[in-house]
């Protein structure tokens, strides 16, 4: 039997005719008749005495009317109880992103949207190097991870969705002489050290390609342990740093940057079969934001 058959039965049993019930349920009268006949066949009882001008419940029909009425009431109560339980429990999504990134342009909005419906929903946010970020997403330490698209390659167990483009930048300290130039160019930093955070395999070749593309000839490329180490070196005027516009230090007045005229593709990734319902709700809200 189906919920719709039960609804049709209850509507007719309230004392209306098959025709009146069909009008109220926005279907034709033959549909009501066929569905109730199918319900009677499955139950093995005639539910209505159709000999009279208005269908009347048989004794068996009266028993099922009581049962189905109680069932519908209990179902509604259970749905409401489930909603109360769902909104009272603390649900959490563990998010990882590239070390040094700030997600303030979209993450607070998504969290606020979810907490309006689920007040105790929360996230944990942690930065990490590209290799560690991917490893900890795969081993379950993170539920969701944000990084550039290439960092998620060769990961068939993940669902990966591109969410946008962010400009590539060259970060430098305001204490450097070049900061006094009206419009500094990458070539103005020729001979300076270039700092990059520990990155994926092949990233160093990519950085050398970028330097050639923008006409920048550093004295050397220093691979640091993480983004914070690279930023420390730059903040002390030891050189410049190649990164993205999501770098949180851009809010720091002690730094300036040059936009390099090209972008990195940014993606979000998650385990396709993650059982945490709130991970998928978070992803849905994220996709809606970036549409």
N, C-alpha and C positions, 0 to 999 in steps of 0.2 A: 504494500500500500504506500501511497505517497502523502506528503503533507497537504498537497492540493486537494486530493480526494477527501481527506478529513475536513478541510475547510468547506468544500462543497456540501458534504454531508451535514455539517453543523449548521450551515446557512439554511438549508431546506428544513432541517429539524426544528428550527426556531419558529416554524409555523407558516412560512411563506410557501408559495408554489414553486415548482421547478422553474417556471418562467420568470418569476420575481427574483429568485435566487440567481439565475443567469444574468439578469440585468444588473444586479448589484455586484456580481463578480466579473462583469464585462466580458462574458463569453456567451455563446449561443445555448439555447435550451437543450439541444441534442448533446452538446458537450457535457453538460451537467448530468444528463440521464446516463450517458455511456460511462462516465467516471464512477458514478454511484453504483451502477450495475457491476462494474469491475470490482469495486470494493466489496459488494455483497458476495460476488463469486469467490473472492479470496478469503473472506471471513467464513463463508459457508452458511450465512443467514440472510433472510430477507429483512431489510431494515425498515422499509416503508410499506404500508398498506396503500396501494395505488388505486383501489377500487372506488374510493371516495373522490369527490371533486378536489379536495385538498389533501395531499399526502399526509398520512398519519404514521407515527412511529409504531412499529410492532413491539412486543415485549422485549425481544432481543435488541431491536433498535434503540429502545430506551436505555438498556444497559450500556450499549456502546456510546450513546450520547453522553452519559455520565462519565464514562471512561475518557472519551476524547476531550470533553470540556475540561476535566481535571488535568489531562496531559498538556493541553495548550496553556493553561494557567501556570502549571509547574514549569513548563519550558520557558515562558516569559520571565518567571521569577529566577530561574537558573541563569538565564542570559544576563540579567541585571546583576546577580551575585558575582558572576564571572567578571563583569566589567569592574565591579568594586575591587575584587581581588587583583585584577590586572593593573588598576590604577594605584593600588596601595603598595605593590612590591617594588623594590629597587632594581631596576634593570640597567645594565651597563654594557657599553660597547667600548672596547679597547682599541684606540687608534694610534697608529704610528705614522710618522712623516719623516721626510729628510731632515737630518740634523740642521738646525739653524732656520728652518722655514717657519713662517707665521701663517696660520690659516684663518686669521681674524676677518677676512673679507667675506667668508661664507659660513664658517663653523658655528658661531654664536646664533645665527639666524635659524639654522637647522636644529640645534639643540633646543632653542626656545619653542620651535614649532612642535617638537616631540613632547616636551615637558608640559605643554598646554593640555595634552591628552593623557600623558603618563607623568604625573608630577615628580616621581622619584627617579625618572630616567636620568642617567648621567653618563659621562664619557671619561675615560682616562686617555691622556694624550702624552706621547713620548716621542722625542726625536732620536734618529739613529742613522748610521752610515748606510749607504745603499745595500751593501752585501748583507749586513746584519738585519736591516729592515725586511728584506726578502726572506731571509732564513727564519726570522721570528714570526712572520706572517704564516709561513708554511708549517711551523711547529706549534702554532696555536697561541703564542704569546700575544699577538695582535689579532683582532678580528677584521680590521680594515687598515689599509695602508695607502698613503699618498706618495707618489714619486713621479719622476719623469718616465715616459712610456718605456724607453729602452731598458730600464732597470727591472721590468717585469717579464722580459722575454724568456722563452724556454720554460714556461711555468704552466703546463697544461691543467694542473689541478686548481688553478685560480680562474675566477671570473675577472676580467679586466675591462674597464670602460674609460675611454678618453673623456676628460671633462673640460679641456680648454688648452690655451697656449699662454705661456708667461715669458716676458722678454728676458733675454740674457743680458747681464750687466757686468761692468768692471767696477769693483768697489775700492775706494781709497780713503785715506784719512785726510781730514781738513788741515792737518799739520804739514802735509806734503807741499812743496812749492807749486806743483801743478794745480793745486786747489785754488790758487789765486788767479788762474787763467779764466777768461770770460767763458769760453767754451772749450774745455780741454778735450783732446782727442786721444784715442788709445796710443797713437804713436808718440804722444808727449811723455809717455811712461817707458819708452825704450830704455833698456838698461836696468830697470827695476826688477826685483824678484816677483814672481807670480806664485801665489799660494792657492792651493786647491785642497779641499777636504779629501780624506780617504774615499776612493770611489771604486766603481765596478771595473772589472778587467776591460781593457781597451779604452778607458776614459782618458788616459794620458795622451793617446794618439789623437783623440777627439779634441783635446785642449790645444795641442800643437796645431791642428788644422784650423781651429778658431783663431789662434794668434796670427796665422798667415792670412786668414780671411780679413781680419780687421786691421792688418798692418802694424801689429804690435810685436816687438822683438824683446822679450824679457831676458834678463841676465841668466835666469834659470827658472825651472818649475819645481817648487817645493811641495811634495805631497805630505799633508799634515794628518795627524791621527783622526781629527774630526773637524767639524765646522767651527767650533769654539776656538780651537787652537789656531786655525787660519785667521779668524777674526782678531784674535789677540795680537798676532803678528802685524796685521794691517793697522790696527788701532795705534800701534807704537811706531808707525811709519816705516816698517821694514820692507814694505812692498805693497802690491795690490792683490785683489782676490777676484776670481771669476766665479760668478754665481747667478742666481735668478732673482727676479723682482719680488718674490715672496720672502726674501731674506728678512728676518725680523729686525736686523740692525739698521735697516733703512729708516726706521723711526728715530734713530739715534743721531742727534745733531753733530756728532763728532765724525760723521762719515758723509761723503758725497759719492755719487756713482755716475757712470756713463752708460746709457742704453746702447747696446751694440747693433741694433737693427735687425735682429732675428730672434726667434723664440724657441723655447723647449715645449714639447707636448707633454701635458700633465695627465696622469691617469690615477684612478682609484682601483684598488684590487682587493678581493676578498675570496676566501675559500668558498667554492660553489656550493658545497654541501654543509655549510656551517649551520648547526641546529638552532642557534640563537636567533629567534624571531626578530629581535630588535636590530640585528645587523641588517636584515633585509628591509626593515622599515627605514633605517637610517639611509641605506642606499637609495631607496625610492625617493625619499625627501631630497637627497643630494642631487639625483638626476632631474627632479622637478626644478630645483634651484638653477641648474645650469642649462635648462632648455632654452 
